[in-house]
Amino acid sequence: MLTDVLGDLQNLSFVMELHRSRWAYPLVNAGHILGIALLFGAIVPLDLRLLGLWRSVPIGTLSRVLLPVALSGLLIAIAMGGLLFAVRAEKYAAMAFFQIKALVILAALTNVMLLHIAAEWRASQADTDVAPPLRFRVAGLMSIGLWTCAIVFGRMIAYAE
């Protein structure tokens, strides 16, 4: 059943045109990379702040600036990644690298959600010139590690063919 759905997905006319296009597929690929760059480029400074760097900058101020950029990057990466996936849906779905990447992204998003809940609880407390609590430092370190792994496994998909 899943194989049929994946086969139908990759046989959609616009997906087949994307696969055959000299320009569209590389542009979608570039869009995916742009989304990843926005996501990772915004998340890493925030994670480094959670690890204790730049204590004079309030975490709340940094998050108000960087989280919308990270969310925009995530949405772009998911949209473009979905199109890239659709071109070879059956093949990619069966690849261990793709499956691991999907699980790592799910873990990274879960980490973000748990961190956001903890941050909301702590928002009323001062967050400058103090080392963040251990759970925030662990979440920041996990975030950097998980998003890095997602990028690495994503690249491995391209070279596993």
Rosetta constraint file for C-alpha pairs under 8 A:
AtomPair CA 1 CA 5 HARMONIC 6.43 0.50
AtomPair CA 2 CA 6 HARMONIC 6.12 0.50
AtomPair CA 3 CA 7 HARMONIC 5.94 0.50
AtomPair CA 3 CA 90 HARMONIC 6.45 0.50
AtomPair CA 4 CA 8 HARMONIC 6.04 0.50
AtomPair CA 5 CA 9 HARMONIC 6.12 0.50
AtomPair CA 6 CA 10 HARMONIC 6.32 0.50
AtomPair CA 6 CA 86 HARMONIC 7.80 0.50
AtomPair CA 6 CA 89 HARMONIC 5.43 0.50
AtomPair CA 6 CA 90 HARMONIC 5.39 0.50
AtomPair CA 7 CA 11 HARMONIC 6.15 0.50
AtomPair CA 7 CA 89 HARMONIC 7.01 0.50
AtomPair CA 7 CA 90 HARMONIC 6.23 0.50
AtomPair CA 8 CA 12 HARMONIC 6.36 0.50
AtomPair CA 9 CA 15 HARMONIC 7.60 0.50
AtomPair CA 9 CA 86 HARMONIC 6.08 0.50
AtomPair CA 9 CA 89 HARMONIC 7.07 0.50
AtomPair CA 10 CA 15 HARMONIC 5.94 0.50
AtomPair CA 10 CA 16 HARMONIC 6.77 0.50
AtomPair CA 10 CA 86 HARMONIC 5.14 0.50
AtomPair CA 10 CA 87 HARMONIC 5.24 0.50
AtomPair CA 10 CA 88 HARMONIC 6.17 0.50
AtomPair CA 10 CA 89 HARMONIC 5.94 0.50
AtomPair CA 10 CA 90 HARMONIC 7.82 0.50
AtomPair CA 11 CA 15 HARMONIC 6.63 0.50
AtomPair CA 11 CA 16 HARMONIC 6.09 0.50
AtomPair CA 12 CA 16 HARMONIC 6.21 0.50
AtomPair CA 13 CA 17 HARMONIC 6.16 0.50
AtomPair CA 14 CA 18 HARMONIC 6.06 0.50
AtomPair CA 15 CA 19 HARMONIC 6.21 0.50
AtomPair CA 15 CA 83 HARMONIC 7.43 0.50
AtomPair CA 15 CA 86 HARMONIC 6.53 0.50
AtomPair CA 15 CA 87 HARMONIC 5.86 0.50
AtomPair CA 16 CA 20 HARMONIC 6.26 0.50
AtomPair CA 16 CA 87 HARMONIC 6.91 0.50
AtomPair CA 17 CA 21 HARMONIC 5.88 0.50
AtomPair CA 18 CA 24 HARMONIC 5.78 0.50
AtomPair CA 18 CA 25 HARMONIC 5.52 0.50
AtomPair CA 18 CA 87 HARMONIC 7.42 0.50
AtomPair CA 19 CA 25 HARMONIC 6.17 0.50
AtomPair CA 19 CA 87 HARMONIC 5.88 0.50
AtomPair CA 20 CA 25 HARMONIC 7.85 0.50
AtomPair CA 21 CA 25 HARMONIC 6.15 0.50
AtomPair CA 22 CA 26 HARMONIC 7.35 0.50
AtomPair CA 23 CA 27 HARMONIC 6.17 0.50
AtomPair CA 24 CA 28 HARMONIC 6.09 0.50
AtomPair CA 25 CA 29 HARMONIC 6.12 0.50
AtomPair CA 25 CA 84 HARMONIC 7.63 0.50
AtomPair CA 26 CA 30 HARMONIC 6.09 0.50
AtomPair CA 27 CA 31 HARMONIC 6.08 0.50
AtomPair CA 28 CA 32 HARMONIC 6.23 0.50
AtomPair CA 28 CA 80 HARMONIC 5.68 0.50
AtomPair CA 28 CA 83 HARMONIC 7.41 0.50
AtomPair CA 28 CA 84 HARMONIC 7.23 0.50
AtomPair CA 29 CA 33 HARMONIC 6.39 0.50
AtomPair CA 29 CA 80 HARMONIC 6.91 0.50
AtomPair CA 29 CA 81 HARMONIC 7.72 0.50
AtomPair CA 29 CA 84 HARMONIC 7.01 0.50
AtomPair CA 30 CA 34 HARMONIC 6.11 0.50
AtomPair CA 31 CA 35 HARMONIC 6.17 0.50
AtomPair CA 31 CA 76 HARMONIC 7.03 0.50
AtomPair CA 31 CA 77 HARMONIC 7.14 0.50
AtomPair CA 31 CA 80 HARMONIC 6.15 0.50
AtomPair CA 32 CA 36 HARMONIC 6.28 0.50
AtomPair CA 32 CA 76 HARMONIC 6.54 0.50
AtomPair CA 32 CA 77 HARMONIC 4.60 0.50
AtomPair CA 32 CA 78 HARMONIC 7.56 0.50
AtomPair CA 32 CA 79 HARMONIC 7.80 0.50
AtomPair CA 32 CA 80 HARMONIC 4.95 0.50
AtomPair CA 32 CA 81 HARMONIC 5.83 0.50
AtomPair CA 33 CA 37 HARMONIC 6.08 0.50
AtomPair CA 33 CA 77 HARMONIC 7.08 0.50
AtomPair CA 34 CA 38 HARMONIC 6.22 0.50
AtomPair CA 34 CA 73 HARMONIC 7.26 0.50
AtomPair CA 34 CA 76 HARMONIC 7.75 0.50
AtomPair CA 34 CA 77 HARMONIC 7.41 0.50
AtomPair CA 35 CA 39 HARMONIC 6.12 0.50
AtomPair CA 35 CA 72 HARMONIC 7.35 0.50
AtomPair CA 35 CA 73 HARMONIC 3.99 0.50
AtomPair CA 35 CA 74 HARMONIC 6.01 0.50
AtomPair CA 35 CA 75 HARMONIC 7.29 0.50
AtomPair CA 35 CA 76 HARMONIC 4.85 0.50
AtomPair CA 35 CA 77 HARMONIC 4.36 0.50
AtomPair CA 36 CA 40 HARMONIC 5.89 0.50
AtomPair CA 36 CA 73 HARMONIC 5.96 0.50
AtomPair CA 36 CA 74 HARMONIC 6.82 0.50
AtomPair CA 36 CA 76 HARMONIC 7.98 0.50
AtomPair CA 36 CA 77 HARMONIC 5.73 0.50
AtomPair CA 37 CA 41 HARMONIC 5.51 0.50
AtomPair CA 37 CA 73 HARMONIC 7.11 0.50
AtomPair CA 38 CA 42 HARMONIC 6.01 0.50
AtomPair CA 38 CA 69 HARMONIC 6.30 0.50
AtomPair CA 38 CA 70 HARMONIC 5.88 0.50
AtomPair CA 38 CA 72 HARMONIC 7.40 0.50
AtomPair CA 38 CA 73 HARMONIC 4.64 0.50
AtomPair CA 38 CA 74 HARMONIC 7.76 0.50
AtomPair CA 39 CA 43 HARMONIC 6.03 0.50
AtomPair CA 39 CA 69 HARMONIC 6.75 0.50
AtomPair CA 39 CA 70 HARMONIC 4.07 0.50
AtomPair CA 39 CA 71 HARMONIC 6.78 0.50
AtomPair CA 39 CA 72 HARMONIC 7.34 0.50
AtomPair CA 39 CA 73 HARMONIC 4.47 0.50
AtomPair CA 39 CA 74 HARMONIC 5.64 0.50
AtomPair CA 40 CA 44 HARMONIC 5.91 0.50
AtomPair CA 40 CA 70 HARMONIC 7.09 0.50
AtomPair CA 40 CA 147 HARMONIC 7.13 0.50
AtomPair CA 41 CA 45 HARMONIC 7.20 0.50
AtomPair CA 41 CA 70 HARMONIC 7.66 0.50
AtomPair CA 42 CA 46 HARMONIC 6.83 0.50
AtomPair CA 42 CA 66 HARMONIC 5.21 0.50
AtomPair CA 42 CA 67 HARMONIC 6.98 0.50
AtomPair CA 42 CA 69 HARMONIC 6.21 0.50
AtomPair CA 42 CA 70 HARMONIC 5.26 0.50
AtomPair CA 43 CA 47 HARMONIC 6.04 0.50
AtomPair CA 43 CA 66 HARMONIC 7.04 0.50
AtomPair CA 43 CA 67 HARMONIC 7.40 0.50
AtomPair CA 43 CA 70 HARMONIC 6.18 0.50
AtomPair CA 43 CA 143 HARMONIC 7.99 0.50
AtomPair CA 43 CA 144 HARMONIC 7.75 0.50
AtomPair CA 44 CA 48 HARMONIC 6.00 0.50
AtomPair CA 44 CA 144 HARMONIC 6.27 0.50
AtomPair CA 45 CA 49 HARMONIC 6.21 0.50
AtomPair CA 46 CA 50 HARMONIC 6.33 0.50
AtomPair CA 46 CA 59 HARMONIC 7.57 0.50
AtomPair CA 46 CA 62 HARMONIC 6.68 0.50
AtomPair CA 46 CA 63 HARMONIC 6.72 0.50
AtomPair CA 46 CA 66 HARMONIC 7.19 0.50
AtomPair CA 46 CA 140 HARMONIC 7.77 0.50
AtomPair CA 47 CA 51 HARMONIC 6.25 0.50
AtomPair CA 47 CA 137 HARMONIC 7.91 0.50
AtomPair CA 47 CA 139 HARMONIC 7.85 0.50
AtomPair CA 47 CA 140 HARMONIC 4.29 0.50
AtomPair CA 47 CA 141 HARMONIC 6.82 0.50
AtomPair CA 47 CA 143 HARMONIC 6.92 0.50
AtomPair CA 47 CA 144 HARMONIC 6.80 0.50
AtomPair CA 48 CA 52 HARMONIC 6.54 0.50
AtomPair CA 48 CA 53 HARMONIC 5.74 0.50
AtomPair CA 48 CA 140 HARMONIC 6.73 0.50
AtomPair CA 48 CA 141 HARMONIC 7.97 0.50
AtomPair CA 49 CA 53 HARMONIC 4.71 0.50
AtomPair CA 49 CA 54 HARMONIC 5.91 0.50
AtomPair CA 49 CA 55 HARMONIC 6.96 0.50
AtomPair CA 49 CA 59 HARMONIC 6.92 0.50
AtomPair CA 50 CA 59 HARMONIC 7.52 0.50
AtomPair CA 50 CA 132 HARMONIC 6.16 0.50
AtomPair CA 50 CA 136 HARMONIC 5.79 0.50
AtomPair CA 50 CA 137 HARMONIC 5.28 0.50
AtomPair CA 50 CA 139 HARMONIC 7.89 0.50
AtomPair CA 50 CA 140 HARMONIC 5.53 0.50
AtomPair CA 51 CA 131 HARMONIC 7.98 0.50
AtomPair CA 51 CA 132 HARMONIC 6.99 0.50
AtomPair CA 51 CA 136 HARMONIC 7.28 0.50
AtomPair CA 51 CA 137 HARMONIC 4.54 0.50
AtomPair CA 51 CA 138 HARMONIC 7.71 0.50
AtomPair CA 51 CA 140 HARMONIC 6.06 0.50
AtomPair CA 51 CA 141 HARMONIC 7.03 0.50
AtomPair CA 52 CA 131 HARMONIC 5.58 0.50
AtomPair CA 52 CA 132 HARMONIC 6.23 0.50
AtomPair CA 52 CA 137 HARMONIC 7.39 0.50
AtomPair CA 55 CA 127 HARMONIC 7.92 0.50
AtomPair CA 55 CA 128 HARMONIC 5.32 0.50
AtomPair CA 55 CA 129 HARMONIC 4.82 0.50
AtomPair CA 55 CA 130 HARMONIC 6.65 0.50
AtomPair CA 55 CA 131 HARMONIC 7.43 0.50
AtomPair CA 56 CA 128 HARMONIC 5.36 0.50
AtomPair CA 56 CA 129 HARMONIC 5.59 0.50
AtomPair CA 57 CA 61 HARMONIC 7.19 0.50
AtomPair CA 57 CA 62 HARMONIC 7.06 0.50
AtomPair CA 57 CA 128 HARMONIC 6.37 0.50
AtomPair CA 58 CA 62 HARMONIC 6.44 0.50
AtomPair CA 58 CA 127 HARMONIC 5.63 0.50
AtomPair CA 58 CA 128 HARMONIC 5.27 0.50
AtomPair CA 59 CA 63 HARMONIC 6.01 0.50
AtomPair CA 59 CA 127 HARMONIC 6.33 0.50
AtomPair CA 59 CA 128 HARMONIC 7.56 0.50
AtomPair CA 60 CA 64 HARMONIC 6.14 0.50
AtomPair CA 60 CA 123 HARMONIC 7.49 0.50
AtomPair CA 60 CA 127 HARMONIC 7.88 0.50
AtomPair CA 61 CA 65 HARMONIC 6.61 0.50
AtomPair CA 62 CA 66 HARMONIC 6.02 0.50
AtomPair CA 63 CA 67 HARMONIC 5.26 0.50
AtomPair CA 64 CA 68 HARMONIC 7.15 0.50
AtomPair CA 65 CA 69 HARMONIC 7.27 0.50
AtomPair CA 66 CA 70 HARMONIC 6.15 0.50
AtomPair CA 67 CA 71 HARMONIC 5.99 0.50
AtomPair CA 68 CA 72 HARMONIC 6.05 0.50
AtomPair CA 69 CA 73 HARMONIC 6.16 0.50
AtomPair CA 70 CA 74 HARMONIC 6.08 0.50
AtomPair CA 71 CA 75 HARMONIC 6.17 0.50
AtomPair CA 72 CA 76 HARMONIC 6.19 0.50
AtomPair CA 73 CA 77 HARMONIC 5.98 0.50
AtomPair CA 74 CA 78 HARMONIC 6.04 0.50
AtomPair CA 75 CA 79 HARMONIC 6.08 0.50
AtomPair CA 76 CA 80 HARMONIC 6.02 0.50
AtomPair CA 77 CA 81 HARMONIC 5.57 0.50
AtomPair CA 78 CA 82 HARMONIC 5.83 0.50
AtomPair CA 79 CA 83 HARMONIC 6.56 0.50
AtomPair CA 80 CA 84 HARMONIC 6.29 0.50
AtomPair CA 81 CA 85 HARMONIC 5.98 0.50
AtomPair CA 82 CA 86 HARMONIC 6.11 0.50
AtomPair CA 83 CA 87 HARMONIC 6.72 0.50
AtomPair CA 84 CA 88 HARMONIC 7.53 0.50
AtomPair CA 85 CA 89 HARMONIC 5.25 0.50
AtomPair CA 85 CA 92 HARMONIC 6.67 0.50
AtomPair CA 88 CA 92 HARMONIC 6.01 0.50
AtomPair CA 89 CA 93 HARMONIC 5.87 0.50
AtomPair CA 90 CA 94 HARMONIC 6.46 0.50
AtomPair CA 91 CA 95 HARMONIC 6.58 0.50
AtomPair CA 92 CA 98 HARMONIC 6.13 0.50
AtomPair CA 92 CA 157 HARMONIC 7.67 0.50
AtomPair CA 93 CA 98 HARMONIC 6.52 0.50
AtomPair CA 93 CA 99 HARMONIC 6.84 0.50
AtomPair CA 94 CA 98 HARMONIC 7.67 0.50
AtomPair CA 94 CA 99 HARMONIC 7.60 0.50
AtomPair CA 95 CA 99 HARMONIC 6.38 0.50
AtomPair CA 95 CA 157 HARMONIC 7.62 0.50
AtomPair CA 96 CA 100 HARMONIC 6.02 0.50
AtomPair CA 97 CA 101 HARMONIC 6.03 0.50
AtomPair CA 97 CA 153 HARMONIC 5.59 0.50
AtomPair CA 97 CA 154 HARMONIC 7.19 0.50
AtomPair CA 97 CA 156 HARMONIC 6.50 0.50
AtomPair CA 97 CA 157 HARMONIC 5.75 0.50
AtomPair CA 98 CA 102 HARMONIC 6.16 0.50
AtomPair CA 98 CA 153 HARMONIC 7.01 0.50
AtomPair CA 98 CA 154 HARMONIC 6.87 0.50
AtomPair CA 98 CA 157 HARMONIC 6.30 0.50
AtomPair CA 99 CA 103 HARMONIC 6.32 0.50
AtomPair CA 100 CA 104 HARMONIC 6.06 0.50
AtomPair CA 100 CA 153 HARMONIC 7.15 0.50
AtomPair CA 101 CA 105 HARMONIC 6.14 0.50
AtomPair CA 101 CA 149 HARMONIC 7.47 0.50
AtomPair CA 101 CA 150 HARMONIC 5.11 0.50
AtomPair CA 101 CA 151 HARMONIC 7.97 0.50
AtomPair CA 101 CA 153 HARMONIC 5.45 0.50
AtomPair CA 101 CA 154 HARMONIC 6.31 0.50
AtomPair CA 102 CA 106 HARMONIC 6.19 0.50
AtomPair CA 102 CA 150 HARMONIC 7.76 0.50
AtomPair CA 103 CA 107 HARMONIC 6.16 0.50
AtomPair CA 104 CA 108 HARMONIC 6.09 0.50
AtomPair CA 104 CA 146 HARMONIC 6.04 0.50
AtomPair CA 104 CA 147 HARMONIC 7.59 0.50
AtomPair CA 104 CA 149 HARMONIC 7.05 0.50
AtomPair CA 104 CA 150 HARMONIC 5.91 0.50
AtomPair CA 105 CA 109 HARMONIC 6.11 0.50
AtomPair CA 105 CA 146 HARMONIC 7.17 0.50
AtomPair CA 105 CA 147 HARMONIC 7.04 0.50
AtomPair CA 105 CA 150 HARMONIC 6.16 0.50
AtomPair CA 106 CA 110 HARMONIC 6.12 0.50
AtomPair CA 107 CA 111 HARMONIC 6.11 0.50
AtomPair CA 107 CA 146 HARMONIC 7.34 0.50
AtomPair CA 108 CA 112 HARMONIC 6.29 0.50
AtomPair CA 108 CA 142 HARMONIC 7.74 0.50
AtomPair CA 108 CA 143 HARMONIC 5.98 0.50
AtomPair CA 108 CA 146 HARMONIC 5.62 0.50
AtomPair CA 108 CA 147 HARMONIC 6.56 0.50
AtomPair CA 109 CA 113 HARMONIC 6.24 0.50
AtomPair CA 110 CA 114 HARMONIC 6.16 0.50
AtomPair CA 111 CA 115 HARMONIC 6.00 0.50
AtomPair CA 111 CA 139 HARMONIC 6.54 0.50
AtomPair CA 111 CA 142 HARMONIC 7.63 0.50
AtomPair CA 111 CA 143 HARMONIC 6.88 0.50
AtomPair CA 112 CA 116 HARMONIC 5.98 0.50
AtomPair CA 112 CA 139 HARMONIC 7.91 0.50
AtomPair CA 112 CA 143 HARMONIC 7.57 0.50
AtomPair CA 113 CA 117 HARMONIC 6.28 0.50
AtomPair CA 114 CA 118 HARMONIC 6.30 0.50
AtomPair CA 115 CA 119 HARMONIC 5.95 0.50
AtomPair CA 115 CA 136 HARMONIC 7.03 0.50
AtomPair CA 115 CA 139 HARMONIC 6.62 0.50
AtomPair CA 116 CA 120 HARMONIC 6.10 0.50
AtomPair CA 117 CA 121 HARMONIC 6.47 0.50
AtomPair CA 118 CA 122 HARMONIC 6.35 0.50
AtomPair CA 119 CA 123 HARMONIC 5.77 0.50
AtomPair CA 127 CA 132 HARMONIC 7.46 0.50
AtomPair CA 132 CA 136 HARMONIC 6.07 0.50
AtomPair CA 132 CA 137 HARMONIC 6.44 0.50
AtomPair CA 133 CA 137 HARMONIC 6.53 0.50
AtomPair CA 134 CA 138 HARMONIC 6.05 0.50
AtomPair CA 135 CA 139 HARMONIC 6.04 0.50
AtomPair CA 136 CA 140 HARMONIC 6.10 0.50
AtomPair CA 137 CA 141 HARMONIC 6.20 0.50
AtomPair CA 138 CA 142 HARMONIC 6.02 0.50
AtomPair CA 139 CA 143 HARMONIC 5.97 0.50
AtomPair CA 140 CA 144 HARMONIC 6.38 0.50
AtomPair CA 141 CA 145 HARMONIC 6.23 0.50
AtomPair CA 142 CA 146 HARMONIC 5.85 0.50
AtomPair CA 143 CA 147 HARMONIC 6.02 0.50
AtomPair CA 144 CA 148 HARMONIC 6.02 0.50
AtomPair CA 145 CA 149 HARMONIC 6.13 0.50
AtomPair CA 146 CA 150 HARMONIC 6.20 0.50
AtomPair CA 147 CA 151 HARMONIC 6.34 0.50
AtomPair CA 148 CA 152 HARMONIC 6.26 0.50
AtomPair CA 149 CA 153 HARMONIC 5.99 0.50
AtomPair CA 150 CA 154 HARMONIC 5.95 0.50
AtomPair CA 151 CA 155 HARMONIC 6.24 0.50
AtomPair CA 152 CA 156 HARMONIC 6.24 0.50
AtomPair CA 153 CA 157 HARMONIC 6.40 0.50
AtomPair CA 154 CA 158 HARMONIC 7.10 0.50
AtomPair CA 155 CA 159 HARMONIC 6.77 0.50
AtomPair CA 156 CA 160 HARMONIC 5.93 0.50
AtomPair CA 157 CA 161 HARMONIC 7.24 0.50
